[in-house]
Amino acid sequence: MNLPYDDKTCGWYAALPPPRPVQSLRGEQIADYVVIGAGFAGLAAARRLAHHEPEARILLVDAQRVAEGASGRNSGFVIDLPHKFALEHPDPAHKQRLLGLNRAAIAQLQSLIDTHGIDCQWSHAGKYQGAVGERGLAYLAHFEKLLSDLGEPFHSVEGPALQSVLGTSHYRRAVFTPGCYLMQPAALVRGMGDSLPKNVELLENSPITRLERDGRGGHVLHGSAGRIRTRRLLLGTSIFTQEFGYLKNRLLPVMTFASWTAPLDDAQCQRYTGRFDWGLTPADHAGTTVRMTQDRRLIIRNTYKHVPKYGRSIDDAMRARIHADHRKAFLARYPDLADVPFTHTWGGVYAISRNFTNFFGQLEDGVFASACDNGVGAAWGTISGTLLADLAVGADSAQLRDIQAVTGMPSRNPPEPFLGLGVRSRIKLAAWNSRSEL
Ligand SMILES: Cc1cc2nc3c(=O)[nH]c(=O)nc-3n(C[C@H](O)[C@H](O)[C@H](O)COP(=O)(O)OP(=O)(O)OC[C@H]3O[C@@H](n4cnc5c(N)ncnc54)[C@H](O)[C@@H]3O)c2cc1C
């Protein structure tokens, strides 16, 4: 069974203080509920289960430390709008449901941050969607039409006004949408892990290597130093859900990568003419994401890889090439900051599906999962994890019906080697077509 294998070079994680001492799975355990995966989805699911059943024993188990997985190493956009393909969905009600769910997730995160004083650079900064070349401009025009159809507010920014925000003249135009929040993902996820309800026990560095039916309607989860028996299992394991034998050949493991600079010093800030605390995603999704953090770091994110062995599919030579590509994208935008070094480059794995459909629901008796978010999992993971707990305890709500209406079965992938060939050539073609936006 393939286990998570994330690099140890994530800047967001490195910027945190050392974590509290680890508790891991040991010996024979019995739990009312087990949640595997402590990313956005698993953390939200465990918290909600505790809300429904304050007397239940709930174990939240992760192979790594909290925030070492994708949820702690993303670009930190908590996006209210449906992603591109969902925004193109022909049914307006479908899109309104997605918007409502994402906004409920944002409200939930806001409330947790306020209640527990989580220090994570949380900010209602909105989001710029930026275009560099003709292709990007065409995508922006399409994006504006989709937003108008949806009745969502936005405004266009260009020329000196855009330059005064971004500190670069690299972009021709951007569309600003106000509903997005920015955050430090590792700080947010760590903060949520540190503030779990009392009846949730967090077990980290505890990979589950095998699931077995116990013959009495429950499951036994095997770890290296212990086992857990439970009748209710919730999987917040994203792409790794397929390693447990579920949704086999329906999910695609994809990696994307980010680099960030050292914090700009005062002299460099004199040369940087933009603002702090903004985020820009590319008009064409295969382009480059850029962020300037509250603590003066510039972040570059681009490049997609199909990774059948997850983190193990990436070698040092590939990492060096990605680092060089990030540097090129940085210098194209900020030639006057050529003396600012990158301090960290990292990657992360997530799940997409060929029909852009997310899975949410029951996999078999007593086993539930939210898996696959097509790369925008901060909001989606939060709300889908929450509602998965509702489903598992049998609680009904309008939101639960909404998420059931907008999710479905990811389509089946062709067998290897056709799958790998097809995905790799699609990624290459997208990168080539979007080269102006990289
Ligand atoms: C570089 C990058 C930038 C991104 N930018 C954004 C962004 O700005 N906004 C956004 O919304 N999304 C973004 N994403 C995507 C986002 O990070 C993911 O969609 C999201 O984190 C998925 O959350 P999750 O809880 O479903 O899964 P994950 O965060 O992947 O959590 C799954 C957990 O399961 C654990 N696990 C897996 N197998 C086992 C096992 N056998 N035993 C025990 N534990 C196991 C893993 O260790 C992991 O912690 C980005 C991703 C990357 C990599």
Ligand as a Chemical Component Dictionary entry (heavy atoms), coordinates in Angstrom:
data_LIG
# 
_chem_comp.id                   LIG 
_chem_comp.type                 NON-POLYMER 
_chem_comp.pdbx_formal_charge   0 
_chem_comp.three_letter_code    LIG 
# 
loop_
_chem_comp_atom.comp_id 
_chem_comp_atom.atom_id 
_chem_comp_atom.alt_atom_id 
_chem_comp_atom.type_symbol 
_chem_comp_atom.charge 
_chem_comp_atom.model_Cartn_x 
_chem_comp_atom.model_Cartn_y 
_chem_comp_atom.model_Cartn_z 
_chem_comp_atom.pdbx_ordinal 
LIG C1  C1  C 0 0.987  23.460 -3.860 1  
LIG C2  C2  C 0 -0.522 23.360 -3.710 2  
LIG C3  C3  C 0 -1.302 24.502 -3.774 3  
LIG C4  C4  C 0 -2.683 24.407 -3.569 4  
LIG N1  N1  N 0 -3.402 25.563 -3.454 5  
LIG C5  C5  C 0 -4.685 25.523 -3.025 6  
LIG C6  C6  C 0 -5.358 26.710 -2.678 7  
LIG O1  O1  O 0 -4.808 27.798 -2.698 8  
LIG N2  N2  N 0 -6.658 26.610 -2.275 9  
LIG C7  C7  C 0 -7.296 25.406 -2.186 10 
LIG O2  O2  O 0 -8.472 25.368 -1.823 11 
LIG N3  N3  N 0 -6.660 24.247 -2.474 12 
LIG C8  C8  C 0 -5.366 24.279 -2.871 13 
LIG N4  N4  N 0 -4.680 23.120 -3.098 14 
LIG C9  C9  C 0 -5.388 21.831 -2.928 15 
LIG C10 C10 C 0 -5.646 21.536 -1.447 16 
LIG O3  O3  O 0 -4.467 21.604 -0.698 17 
LIG C11 C11 C 0 -6.267 20.157 -1.293 18 
LIG O4  O4  O 0 -7.361 20.095 -2.161 19 
LIG C12 C12 C 0 -6.760 19.922 0.132  20 
LIG O5  O5  O 0 -5.713 20.106 1.043  21 
LIG C13 C13 C 0 -7.367 18.539 0.297  22 
LIG O6  O6  O 0 -7.741 18.396 1.657  23 
LIG P1  P1  P 0 -8.128 16.979 2.242  24 
LIG O7  O7  O 0 -8.355 17.137 3.696  25 
LIG O8  O8  O 0 -9.214 16.370 1.434  26 
LIG O9  O9  O 0 -6.860 16.046 1.957  27 
LIG P2  P2  P 0 -5.340 16.128 2.474  28 
LIG O10 O10 O 0 -4.969 17.456 2.971  29 
LIG O11 O11 O 0 -4.530 15.523 1.375  30 
LIG O12 O12 O 0 -5.359 15.166 3.722  31 
LIG C14 C14 C 0 -5.307 13.765 3.603  32 
LIG C15 C15 C 0 -4.551 13.249 4.800  33 
LIG O13 O13 O 0 -4.660 11.822 4.806  34 
LIG C16 C16 C 0 -3.462 11.314 5.355  35 
LIG N5  N5  N 0 -3.348 9.917  4.949  36 
LIG C17 C17 C 0 -3.325 9.414  3.697  37 
LIG N6  N6  N 0 -3.174 8.078  3.726  38 
LIG C18 C18 C 0 -3.124 7.711  5.027  39 
LIG C19 C19 C 0 -2.969 6.464  5.704  40 
LIG N7  N7  N 0 -2.829 5.316  5.034  41 
LIG N8  N8  N 0 -2.965 6.462  7.063  42 
LIG C20 C20 C 0 -3.124 7.616  7.756  43 
LIG N9  N9  N 0 -3.248 8.832  7.154  44 
LIG C21 C21 C 0 -3.252 8.884  5.814  45 
LIG C22 C22 C 0 -2.385 12.216 4.754  46 
LIG O14 O14 O 0 -1.191 12.193 5.515  47 
LIG C23 C23 C 0 -3.068 13.587 4.758  48 
LIG O15 O15 O 0 -2.716 14.379 5.877  49 
LIG C24 C24 C 0 -3.306 23.157 -3.362 50 
LIG C25 C25 C 0 -2.523 22.001 -3.326 51 
LIG C26 C26 C 0 -1.146 22.106 -3.476 52 
LIG C27 C27 C 0 -0.339 20.852 -3.400 53 
# 
loop_
_chem_comp_bond.comp_id 
_chem_comp_bond.atom_id_1 
_chem_comp_bond.atom_id_2 
_chem_comp_bond.value_order 
_chem_comp_bond.pdbx_ordinal 
LIG C1  C2  SING 1  
LIG C2  C3  SING 2  
LIG C2  C26 DOUB 3  
LIG C3  C4  DOUB 4  
LIG C4  N1  SING 5  
LIG C4  C24 SING 6  
LIG N1  C5  DOUB 7  
LIG C5  C6  SING 8  
LIG C5  C8  SING 9  
LIG C6  O1  DOUB 10 
LIG C6  N2  SING 11 
LIG N2  C7  SING 12 
LIG C7  O2  DOUB 13 
LIG C7  N3  SING 14 
LIG N3  C8  DOUB 15 
LIG C8  N4  SING 16 
LIG N4  C9  SING 17 
LIG N4  C24 SING 18 
LIG C9  C10 SING 19 
LIG C10 O3  SING 20 
LIG C10 C11 SING 21 
LIG C11 O4  SING 22 
LIG C11 C12 SING 23 
LIG C12 O5  SING 24 
LIG C12 C13 SING 25 
LIG C13 O6  SING 26 
LIG O6  P1  SING 27 
LIG P1  O7  DOUB 28 
LIG P1  O8  SING 29 
LIG P1  O9  SING 30 
LIG O9  P2  SING 31 
LIG P2  O10 DOUB 32 
LIG P2  O11 SING 33 
LIG P2  O12 SING 34 
LIG O12 C14 SING 35 
LIG C14 C15 SING 36 
LIG C15 O13 SING 37 
LIG C15 C23 SING 38 
LIG O13 C16 SING 39 
LIG C16 N5  SING 40 
LIG C16 C22 SING 41 
LIG N5  C17 SING 42 
LIG N5  C21 SING 43 
LIG C17 N6  DOUB 44 
LIG N6  C18 SING 45 
LIG C18 C19 SING 46 
LIG C18 C21 DOUB 47 
LIG C19 N7  SING 48 
LIG C19 N8  DOUB 49 
LIG N8  C20 SING 50 
LIG C20 N9  DOUB 51 
LIG N9  C21 SING 52 
LIG C22 O14 SING 53 
LIG C22 C23 SING 54 
LIG C23 O15 SING 55 
LIG C24 C25 DOUB 56 
LIG C25 C26 SING 57 
LIG C26 C27 SING 58 
# 
